[in-house]
Amino acid sequence: MANHSATKKDTRQAAKRRDRNKYYGKTTRNAIRDLKAITEKKAYDEKLPEVASMIDKLAKRGVIHKNKAANLKSKLAKNKA
């Protein structure tokens, strides 16, 4: 790494973004796992929009690709308990 202040700052910013993206990604994966574990249809239907919103936010932030987000949401919508 070069010894320029801008490069050092960029490294710090990238580390912060990486940690933030990992947190959002893991939280969303856990929400998807919990949604798949729900057995009653009413609870599943109530939770689905919340999880879909989380997936959309990941795609908007660039953590996952927009097509992957669409595929995930589609599978979850088809998988209604």
N, C-alpha and C positions, 0 to 999 in steps of 0.2 A: 504494500500500500504506500502511496506517495505521502510525503510529509506536508501536505497542504491542508490548511484549516478547512477548506471546503470539502475535501475528500474525507477528512475525519468526521465532519458533520454529517455527510452523506451516509457514512458507515453507521453512525448513531441512529440516524433516521430509519435506515433500512432495518436495523435490529428491532426498533420499536414497531415498525410496520409488520415485520415477520411475526413477532410475538402476538400482536393484535390479531393478525390473520389466523394464526394457529388457534387462538382462543375462540374466535368466532366459528371457525371450521369445526373444531371439536365440540363446541356447544350445539351446533346444528346437527352434527352426526349423532350426538346423544339424544337430541329431540326426535330425530327420525327413528332411532332405535326404540325409544319409549313409545312413539306413535304406533310402530309395528307391533308392539307388545299388547296394545289395547285390544280387548276382545269384544266389547259391546259397541254396536254401531253408532249409537247416539254420542258417546264420548269421543269416538274416532272422528265423527263429523264436526264436533266442536273444536277439536285440537288441530285438524287438518289445515285450516286457513292460517293459523299461527305458524305452523311449521313451513308452510309454503312461502309465507312472508320472509322467514329466516333464510330460506333457500334463495329467494329473489335478491335479498340483500347481499348474499355471498357473491352472486353473479354480478350485481351492480358494482361491488367493490373490486371485482376481478380476482377473487379468491378461487372461484370455479368458473368454468366456461358456461356461457348462456345456454348452450345446447345440453350440457350436463344437467343444468338446473331444470330445464324443461323436461328432460327424461326422468329425473327424480320425482318431480311433481306429478308427472303422468302416471308413473308406477304407483305412487302413493294414492292417487285418486282412483285408480283401478282396483287397488288392494283393499277397498272398503270392507271392513270386518263383517 
